[in-house]
Amino acid sequence: MADLPWLTIIGLGEDGADGLSAAARAALETAELVLGAARHLSLLPRLRCEARAWPVPFADGVPLLLAERGRRVVLLASGDPFWFGAGTSVTRHLAREEWTAHPAPSSFALAASRLGWALQDTTCLGLHAAPFSQLRPHLAPGRHLVATVRDGAAAAGLAAYLTGEGFGASMLHVLEALGGARERVRSVRVDALAWEDIAHPVMVGMEPAGEGAVLPLASGRPDGWFESDGQLTKQPVRALTLSALAPRAGDLLWDIGAGSGSIGIEWLLAHPANRAIAIEADPVRAERARVNAARLGVDRLAVLLGRAPAVLPEGVPDAVFIGGGLSQALLEALWARVPAGTRLVANAVTLESEALLARWHGAEGGSLLRIELADAVPLGSRHGWRARYPVVQWSVTR
């Protein structure tokens, strides 16, 4: 078997062999097999060993690579393989001593250097295999965004998306084949993009501007951001609920009786590493939750169709919210299922549900909060207060 590490991951730029470090060149000189996309292999035409194109989709190539253990193998990737690249897709299957890597400047670094933007203050997104709606939480005037896109047609599609969201006045910078002989950088207002000769590989830089609505950062976003049939945790109560749930980076939420999905969506908006599973018994509402999540850029919301406690996700959550379907059976099932340290928040509107939460608060502790809100409404030629239904909220750590 070859000495460890047997795999070398080499980041390759558009300048091909000219941009490689001495260590990367040495790895290629001693390789028995070089794997990479056809475009990458074309940038290194004078290889001394066997060269094999990586299949599409990318995941299909991983078992083929693992079958080559025992040989000296080089995997070619774009730029920095561990910055929106192929690196972790491969190394998660390997022990740390099995591989080494020689990155090149990432396409994001090259784009920032061409535009004169501070990379640490720039939002970087991989949209080559993701929906444009992932931009939505980041669209705000004065921001700098850089994203990978699949090809020239995708760049045009991105411009159409931005225009549809009210950001047609944004400046779009189209950066083609960065770092190579074919490099070209052009800028245009989004709603004026008409180029049909945008060449792959392509990056885009965006400076949002226009009349589009900006998604607030604070939890408790206005209700208008969520399509609903009325089954929606309203804005003030949602803000208090998210505060009680206390999302932390990387946490998993179970949103039971999700309705429009607003709680799970705001949980995901709190941090890009957060995860959420919505459990909803009504198929129309479940689909609406999916649509809301995708439109607001958090399509990673998983939606489970069914009624708890008969239907609960696999694994264990860090937090649970009960917005619908509250019952003695559900609380008993959750209490038996979730581990110590799990945060649980339940909202109740009916007298029967209030009594249930009061009993559980008496037995298990936690905090019991009565939320009473009133809105100013016309009263003749003046205004008066119209009370909403009060909400009782129980929050507890298991």
MINU-715414 format. One record per residue (C-alpha): residue in one letter; x, y, z. Coordinates in steps of 0.001 Angstrom, whole numbers, plus 500000, padded with zeros to 6 digits. Example, Ala and Ser with C-alpha at 12.3 -4.5 7.8 and 13.67 -1.06 7.14 Angstrom:
A512300495500507800S513670498940507140
***
This chain:
M500000500000500000A501222503515499239D502657505524502108L500174507824503830P498788510190502790W497781508367499612L495485511170498370T496573514694497463I493864517291496786I495161520062494542G493338523335494085L493620524451490487G493063527892489033E492387528995485466D496149529491485028G496611525728485223A500117524414485918D501563527948486062G499753528634489311L500756525457491143S503053525416494140A506225523327494172A504531520808496491A501537520461494160R503856519962491169A505764517276493049A502539515444493875L501589515408490198E505039514162489210T504773511111491486A501041510408491036E499817507110489672L496331508440488976V494885511936488535L491138512466488926G489287515647488115A486577517342486111A487178517402482375R487790521172482551H490481520711485183L492188517906483275S492278520113480175L494288522671482143L497009520048482782P497530518436479357R500981516906479996L500322514480482807R502681511497483031C500195509090484597E496671507839484069A494046510605484081R490364509924484668A487394512308484504W485304512635487655P481665511632487019V478547513765487328P476881514008489817F479892514546492045A478791512034494707D479075509196492188G482841509655492097V483467509178495813P483252505348495852L485417505234492718L488047507304494513L487920505183497669A488478502080495555E491912503484494627R493347503262498161G496861501858497859R497812504060494901R499222507580494829V496178509583493734V495703513281492981L492257514858492997L491917518165491151A489475520734492515S488726524399491891G490711527023493775D490511526392497499P488896522930497821F487649523731501336W485915527022500506F482626526088498808G484619523335497097A484813519582496818G487208519044499744T484895518026502554S482698515967500207V485712513658499925T487574513972503214R484538513128505356H485033509575504101L488733509461505014A490911509391508107R492911512582508580E496233510877507842E495007509619504449W495037512945502640T496830516239502215A495801519362500316H497439522193498370P494874524968497850A495057527753495292P493446531180495768S489682530716495946S487422532226493319F485937534370496112A489362535785496956L490015536499493278A486628538172492867A487136540362495940S490582541365494707R489186542396491320L486336544394492861G488377545891495688W486054544523498358A487150543459501838L486485539729501807Q485810539572505543D482955542061505059T481548540356501960T478810537722502032C479979534677500061L477464532164498719G477616529042496589L474709529229494134H476080526872491490A473814524106492817A471450526047495092P468344528200494514F468736531946494083S466338532428497004Q469257531741499352L470185535343498612R466956536659500133P468103537168503750H471178539056502496L469544541529500103A470020544931501695P471396548207500295G475043548847501049R475995545170501231H478512543352499051L477634539812497926V479742537377495895A478404534078494606T479334531202492364V476781530424489656R476551527462487335D477051529214483983G476154532257481893A472497531298481696A472397531084485493A473857534598485731A470974535839483582G468533533878485747L469991535497488847A469423538936487340A465801538017486658Y465383536822490261L466817540052491681T464592542147489444G461545540139490514E462381540785494167G462551544553493585F466337544848493363G466615545566489636A468591548741490389S471421546674491898M474857546678490305L475911543266489017H479571542417488400V480102539404486152L483558537847486548E484538535168484040A487466532727484115L489228534568486948G492997534119487051G493336532802483503A494000534058480013R490241534320479342E489554536490482402R486962539200481914V485159541469484390R482082543421483353S479564545443485343V475955546284484554R472760547304486302V470797544121487060D467667545042485082A469796545983482057L471716542702481733A471417541486478140W474724539703477512E474510536300475874D478244535550475834I478954534972479541A481576532217479710H481993529466482315P483407529482484997V481611532559486258M481275534436489524V478961537348490266G479334540262492616M476229542124493737E475599545528495269P471892545426496208A469823548527495479G466211549234494634E462779549218496206G462788545575497319A461812544792500907V464693544062503273L464221541088505589P464727542267509196L467416540612511288A465493540508514575S463208537574515357G459523538332515140R459500539379511480P456306541049510241D453519538585509478G453454539644505828W456662537714505163F454749534444505660E451937533150503480S449275531639505728D445614530695506097G445566532343509505Q447372529450511222L450325531616512109T452090532486515347K451643536258515154Q454612538610515204P454748539718518882V454061536208520199R456555534782517711A459246537146518995L458591536048522582T458515532405521518L461852532596519696S463326534346522714A462138531520524956L463417528855522540A466814530629522593P468327529328519306R472053528625519421A474383527969516516G473946524455515147D470870523590517227L468024521394515974L464394522453516506W461242520354516291D458373522698515345I455219520703516168G451988521893514592A454037524123512319G451205525778510381S452907528278508056G456339527247509356S457143530707510725I458796529512513956G461023526988512188I461897529500509475E462914532176511956W464902529561513875L466862528816510686L467324532506509914A468986532920513318H472124531064512158P473201529298508945A474158526144510875N470776525780512558R468459522902511625A464703522572511953I462052519932511331A458443521049510998I455726518520511884E452361519389510326A449254517219509916D447585519275507171P449205518624503745V448238522067502401R449826523801505357A452871521527505157E453422522529501537R452891526181502415A455592525899505094R457977524469502483V457210527320500080N457644529963502784A460996528489503784A462270528312500197R461167531875499422L462992533227502478G466214531400501666V466054528561504208D464930525663502054R466760523369504479L463581523331506603A462521519685506683V458746519163506750L457324515959508185L453673515273507342G451725513776510231R450322514400513689A452462514219516815P452975512179518942A452145509427516443V454661511029514089L457908512368515512P461299512781513807E464246510454514294G467038511535516611V466819514068519416P466254517837519259D467909520665521154A464589522499521406V460899521741520814F458075524165520098I454435523100520343G452306525523518388G449464523147517608G448155519767518694L448980520279522371S447762517358524481Q448596515313527542A449690512440525290L452054514691523334L453698516128526447E454101512655527941A455654511341524721L458070514251524485W459041514036528145A459873510366527684R461711510934524405V463858514059524671P467045514101526772A467874516278529747G468810519779528659T466223519996525863R464364523310525806L460582523030525362V458134525881524688A454374525419524314N451775528073523494A448110527665524462V445009529696523613T442084527585524884L441117527225528532E441661523471528343S445194523894526989E445947526562529583A444891524173532350L447124521454530885L450149523755530842A449400524924534377R449440521303535597W452727520545533851H454245523763535152G453233522731538668A454803519296538227E457938520104536216G458651523772536865G459841526158534215S458244529501533425L454561530228532807L453799533456530953R450438534992530036I450696537201526949E447885539731526569L447951542052523560A445573544683522231D445520546635518976A444347550186518410V441310550143516070P438861552790514845L436035553541517299G433727556017515638S435837559066514884R438419558007517454H440319554835518365G440053552209521065W441759549005522114R440661545640520760A442081542758522784R443492539692521115Y442998536233522549P445532535849525382V448278533279524932V449703531246527784Q453287530128527201W455092527453529154S458852527227528715V460978524668530489T464294522869530214R463855519099530452
***
